[in-house]
């Protein structure tokens, strides 16, 4: 009763009659309905924010009113019956990890190691860190000086999880509530992709329903759908004009939502990517990442890339960064627009490639995608991820699916990057007719346009005639291999079909070994060289070869590989000193034959 009297006294002195009436009603219910009090206070908060003009003549300005309402809400929560403590969790300010600082536990145990293996991060430490901890404000200075309109659209925040630590999920929820103005946050949607963890059932339901009554929805999949289709389920459950999709192991920074909503309000065809900072998986320290765009290689694996030159030339770190694709852990989009352009591809499995496909589709079909340095989210980069079984297979399958729909003739580069044939690749990527019809319906541009205007940093290998594993008739179980990355010698190695055994033969006569150097940010595969000085062929960067003829070869399928410079042949000889008893040499031709697996263009080779 003493707390209630203090609350009543504070608010009757400082708040408008309008707010006082509402809080009097709250006071009447406090003794036996504390949860309902939370809802009414939140309602008062929203109404106070929307009536700024009427409050202009009040004793206190709007910000002071809101600060007192926030304080009241904290007091009320403290009256609740200890939701976090019985679950072994911590709420409120202070404690381990505050300010995003690194934290450790003295009593690290076998249980801690077990949780590391289960979650891919220190879940035991997470349980000891407050769900409300603060993190550093890593926004560029100019971002902190910006102001935004009052009439921004509301957002639904969707979190996807499967077998995540409860404390990590709840910290994500607390963080978005604590750092999003309540009049902008309409709802939180938690999508459980059929978790096995029992504490993610009753405990999670009980906590969010009591802590955030009416704010949080939980959607539970009856079977494991994978991240892609789980996000589609979240979109279906969301009701706000704007939807944000996030992994359930993130923490939001101050002022994250206003710049994102502003950019979408200006153009609903923009997809906004909050800038990503890192939460260390072992100490939960929050580390700032440099501003970056999100790109990918020809295998359609995502990666951070240097921002475009025009962004660097501006010298404004707060400016939006044009990005060809997205990493995938967080993005914000107009809800209707996302539906109009086809959501994520529901024919893709689990995850991997959907983030790249969305970037291609948005740009080719008239939209845009940008990283927003003023909107920041910290993300745990886990050492172990769910859906780990056969994730390489699903990533390959999804990549081929995207290539067949969006990449036109450049799809050959994806098959090449995965070192698989374009005909009968051994991967069933499903029916893509509906996605091709979507592209036709949206009247989308070519992939060539996309490369020229959005992702000019990509290296193009249109001059490739044939690629894949290369075998010699004298040692058919062994393939030409680039060997150790820090070495300059090609070797023979048992055939395995991975990227170190990707050999490309070009129209110019180059024979290159190793993975594609997909972008200007990555080293390209090396050229096989006969320098005429010895019997050992070497590998060099193609541009570093002193005499270009040294890197040129004539090759005929099921025929010899002949140096155009020396006339010698690439051959195999037996050697006790070599790995597997086989050595690559260049010597006078003896009739050995070579076979390469995959063809793009037929002709004289």
Secondary structure, DSSP 8 states (H G I E B T S, - for coil): -HHHHHHHHHHHHHS-HHHHHHHHHHHHHTTT-HHHHHHHHHHHHHHHHHTTTTTTTSSS-HHHHHHHHHHHHHHHHHHS--TTGGGT---SS-STTGGG-----TT--HHHHHHHHHHSS-HHHHHHS-TT------S-GGGGG----S----EEEEEEESS--HHHHHHHHHHHHHTS-TTTEEEEEEEE-S---GGGTHHHHHHHHHHSTTTEEEEE-SS---HHHHHHHHHHH--SSEEEEEESSEEE-TTHHHHHHHHHHH-TTEEEEEEEEEE-TTT--EE-----EEEE-TT--EEEE---HHHHHHT-TTS-EE-SS--SSEEEEEHHHHHHTTSS-TTS-SSSSHHHHHHHHHHHTT-EEEEEEEEEEEEE--SS-TT-TTHHHHHHHHHHHHHHHH-GGGHHHHHHHTT--SSS-S------HHHHHHHHHHT---HHHHHHHT-TTB---TTEEEEEEEEETTEEEEEEE---TT--B-EEEE---SGGG-EEEETT-BEEESS---BTTS---EEEE--SSSS--EEE-GGG-SSGGGGBEEE-TTB-EEETTT--EEEEEE-TTSGGGEEEEEES-----EEEEEESS-S--
